[in-house]
Amino acid sequence: MRKISRETARRIALGAQGFNDAKPAGRVDVRHFRRAMGRMRVVQLDSVNVCVRSHYMPFYSRLGGYDRDALDRWLNDSGENYEYWAHVASVLPTTSYPLWRWKMDAAEFGRRLDSILDTHPNILEDVYRQVVEEGPVTISDVDTSTDGSSPWWGWGPYKYALEVLFHRGRITATRTGNFLRRYDLPERVVPPEFLKGPTMSKEEAYRHLVLEAVRAHGIGTVHDIADYFRLHVRPTQQTLDALEASGLVEQVDVPGWDAPTYLDPEAARPRNIDGATLLTPFDPVVWFRGRGERLFDFHYRIEIYTPEPDRVFGYYSLPFLVGDQVVGRTDLKADRKGSALLVRSAWREEGTSEAMVAAELATELERFATWLGLSDIVLEDKGNVMRSLKAAM
């Protein structure tokens, strides 16, 4: 079995995700969005907006500053993307739609749905008919009142019905400009060449999805690969065995990685990764926390739900990538009314150069604030690199 060093594995992983691609020299347009999505294959959505919504960040990290309205138009109105539960709530290219029909067909809700249907026996068809006749619709376009009997997060029965139809693939979704889910018929969102045709078996879909995950990661353990599209580990391992036998993946050994590890034989092997950028905690290179530790020795836990006195790094700290290393993290907040980027804390990782991290982060914060349209940067006091950061800025 071939041995791959951890340093090489790290650069392969970043190269597969597009961090070795040259950033556009001029205006970022649809071609660049399409290229970045092609590298990632899926973009996780998240509702937190303390700084900027998470799905904007992977495109920024790979492309630099761009027009977020232009990305919204491409993601939601071009017919090239749709939303589904792939890696949690995610945006995917419509070319992937056939790969998820098996999951749509297998969606089960059990007693939760039964309790709704007991009191609203026609609700699924009533809501579906409303989408047919009035779509696209948002939550506010249907009766979302909560009657106290809803079994799922306090949702009213009509909201629950929308979600059941969405999970089953009878309706699909994109997003509005203010991030509301916009439900519509698949045939009005997904091009017919991807919507029509026979449904793949679960085994066939797994083969495609696992191979997509290997290519998106470049290199990864079976757990990394399964997590990419939230697949089960055992069938993922069985699929990897079959892909290895056919020569489409190669099992390799990375020192310190204690699970079966697989390489995309066609993955680039960059000699170095240039540049520096902030990442969302939900970027594919760090969203699986175990992978972040294997690749970067970077231990990350989101602290949104941690009481403020117990937080170590901050409410929503963003990892900071320089070259092929995550060298720090910073807790940011966009004060839109005051047109300021508030730097609540700034930290460097153990073993990194304080002067280097401060200098690189100072430059990146200027770029980031400019992209967000904020005219000022306000540095607070918390963090082991904040003093040097203040000096650098």
N, C-alpha and C positions, 0 to 999 in steps of 0.2 A: 504493500500500500504506500502510495506516495505521501511524503511529508510536506506540509505547507507551514511556513513560519507564521506566527501570529501577526507580524508586521505585514507580510504579504497578504494574509487573509484580510486584514483591515483595509488595505488599499484595494483589493479586489471588491470588497463589499461596497466601499465608497464609489469606486468606478462604476459598478453595476447600477448604482442609484443616480448616476449622472454628475457626481461631484468632480469628475475629471473632464467633463465637457467644458469648452470655452463659453463663458457667459456672453450674451449678445452685446455687440459693440454699440448698437443703435437701439431703436425702439423695439421693445418686446412685443411680439404679436402672436397670433394664433399658432403659427408654425412652432414657436418656442414652447407654448403651452402644451401643444400636442407632443412635442419631443419629451418634455418632462413627464407627462402622463404616461407616455410609452415606456419610460424607464421605471416608473413607480408601479404602474398598472392599477393602483387603487389609492385613493386619498381619503383619510379618515376625517369625519366631520365631528365638531365639538362645539357646544353652545357657549363656552366661556369666551367673553369678549373684553377682558380686563385690559388687554393690550391691542390685539387684533385677532380675529377669529382664526382658529388653528389651520383651517384648510388653505388659507392664503400663504402660510409660512413655507410649506415645502417648495412652492413655486419661487418664492423669494430666495430661499436658500440655494436654489439651483440656477436661478436666472438673474438675480439682483432685482433692483427696483423695477416695478411695472405698474400699469394701470389696473387697479383691482376691479373696477367696473368692467373693463374689457375681459378679465378672467371670468367674472360672473356671467357675462353674455355668452362666452364660449361654453362654460360648464352647463348652463341652464337653458340656453335657447338655440344651440347649434345643431341639436340632434345627434351629437357625438358622445354624449354622456348621460348617465341616469344614476339614480340613487338606489341602493339596496343594502341589506345587511350582509356584507361580505367580510370586511374586518370591522366589526360593529357597523354603525351607520356610516356609509362610505359613498363616495362618488367613483363610478367606474366608467370606462369606455363602453359604448353600446355594443362594440364587437364582442364583449364578454357575456352578453345577455344569455346566449344558449347554455353557458356553463353553469347557470344558476337555476335552470328550470327544474332540475331534480329536487333542489331544496325548496323551491316554491311549492311543488307538488306534494312534498312531504310535510309541509308546515302543519303542526298540531297545536291545539290550544286547550283541549280537554275541558275540565270543569269550569275554567274561567269563561270560555265561550258559551258553554252550556247554560251557565247562570244568566248570561245576557239573553240568550235565545229563549229561555223560559218566559221572560217578560216582554221580549221584543222579537217574536219569531220571524218576522220578515225584514229585520233590520239590515242584514247584509245585502239583500237585493235592493232594498230601498236606497241605501247609500250608494251602491254601485250604479243604480239608475240615475241618481243625482250627478255622479261623476260623468256618466255618458251624456246627459242632457246639458249640463252646465259647465263641465270641466274645461280647463283646470280649476280646481277648488282648493282653498286652504281650510284649515280647521274652523275658522270663523264663518265659513260659508255653510257649514252643517250645524245641526243642533248639538252643541258640545256641553250642554248643561249637565252637571253632576247631580244625580238623584240620591246619592248616599249608598247605592247598592253596587256601584261599579267595583269590580274586583282587582283592577290594575291601576295602581298609582293614583287613585282618585279620578281617573278619566270617566267622563260620561259615556253612555253606551254608543253614541254615534262616533265619538273619537276612537273608541275601541274597535268599532266596525271598520273604520278606515284603516286601522293598523292591521287587522286581520286580512283584509283584502290586499293590502300592500305586501305583507309577508307571503301571501299565496300567489302573488304575481298577477292578480286580476287587475290591479291598478299599479302604477309606478309613480315616481316622484322626481321632481327637481326642486330647486329652492327659489324663493323670491329674493328681491334685493335686500330685504330686512331679515333674511334667513328663515322665514317660515317655510315649512314643507308644502309644496304645491303638488297636489295629487292629480293624475290624469290617466287616461287609458294608455297602455303600452304602445298600441298602434299609432298613437299621436306623438310619441316620444322616440321610440326605437325604430330605426329603418327596417323595412319588411324583410330584407335579406338576413337580418339577425333575429327577427321575431318569428318568422315562419320556419317550417321544417320540423323534422322529428326531434323529440326530446332525447338528449343524451341519457344513457344510464348513469347512475351514481358513480360506477367504477370508471366509465369513460371520462366523465367530468372531472373526477379526482385526478386522472392522469394528466389532463390539460392544466388543471389548477396547480397541482404540485410542480409540474414543469415550469409554469409561469412563476411560481414562488422561488424556485431555484434560480431562474434567470434574473429575477428582481433582486435577489440577495447576492448572487454571484457565488457565494459560499455560505453554508450554514449548517447547523445541526438539524436533526430531524424535528426538534422542538421549534427551532426558528422557522423552519419551512412550514410546519403545520400551522403555526400561529399566523402566518402572513394572511391567509384567508380564513382563519379560525376553523381549521379542519381538525378532525380527530387524529391523534398521534398514531394509533395502531394502523388504520388504513393508509395513512401517509407513509409510514414505514414500508408497508407492503407495496405501495405504489413506487416508492424510491427503489426498492429491490428490483422491480420489473424494469424501471427506467435505466438502472445501472446495467442490467443484463443486456439491454438493447443499445448501450453505449451513449445514451443521452445525458447521463450524469455519471460522475466519477466519485467513488468514495475515497476520502483522503483522511489523513491524520494531522490535526492541528494540536500542538502541545498545550495541555491544560484544558482542552475541550473534551469533556468526559461523556459525550454522546456521539452516536454515529454522525459523521459530518460528510457533506456532499458538495461537490464543486460543479459548476457549469463549465464544461470543457471549452466553451467558446468565450468565456468571460475574459475581459481585458485584464492585464496585470500592470497597472500604472507603476512607474518607478517612484513617483511621488504625487501627492495631492496638494495643489496650490490653493491659496486663498483662505479667507476666514469668514464665518457666517454664524448667525444665531440660528438655532433650530427650535421648532416646536417640540414639546415632549411627545407629540404624536407623529413625529417624522418616522418613516419606516426604518431608518437606521438605528433608532433608539426606542421605538414604541414597545418592543418586547424587552422588559428590563433585564432579563437574564442575558440577552444578546448584547445589550449595551455594556454589561459588565465583562463579557467575554471579549468583545472587540476593543473596548476603550478603557477597561478597568474603571468604569464610570458607574457608580451606584446612584440611582435616581429613584426617588419616590415623590409623587405629587403631593403637595401639602394643602390643597384646597380645603380638605375636610378635617385638617388638623387644627385644633384650637390655636388661635394666634400666639399665645404665650409659649406654646410647645413647638412652634415652627422653627426649623433650623435655617433653611435657605430662603423661605418666603412663600407667599401665596401661590405663585405660578411662575416658578423660575424657569428660564429658557437655557438649555445647554448651549455652550459656545464652542464651535468647532474651528480649530486652526490647523491647516494642513490635514493630516490624517489622525489628529488627536482631539478628543474633547478635553479642553484645558480649563474650563470653568463653567460658571452658570450665573445668571443675573435675573433678579426679580424686577420686572418692568410693569409699569402702568401708564396707559395713555390718558393724560388729562386733556381731553378734546376741547373742553371749554376754555382752558388756559393755554391751549396749543403747546403743551409741554410733555416731554417724555420723562416720567419720574423713574429714576433708578433707585429702587428701594433697597437693594443689596447687590453686591458684586463679589464673587468668590472665585478663587483659582483652585484647581485640583492639586493634591499633594504631589510634589516632585516637579512642578512646573515653575518656570521663571516668572517671578512677580512682575518684573519690568516688561517682559515680552507680553504677558497676558494683559497688563494695563494698556500698553501701547496699541495692541491689536484691538482690544475691546473699545478703546476710545474712538478709533477710526470706524469700527463697525456701528457703534451707537450713533455716530453722525449720519452714516448711510441709512440706518434704520429709521431714525427720526425724520429724515428727509423723505423717505418712501411713505411714511405715515402722514406726511404733511404737517408735522409738528415743528415749530420754530425754535423751541428751547429744549434744553436737557437739564434736568434738576437732579443732582447727585445727593443722596442722603448719606447715612453714616455706616450702615451695617455691611460687614463682609471683610474678608482678609486681604482683599486687593483694592478696597475703596480708596484708601489714602493715596496709593500710587495712581489709581485711575483719576483722581482729582488733579494730581500733578500733571498727568499726561494730557488732560483736557484743558 
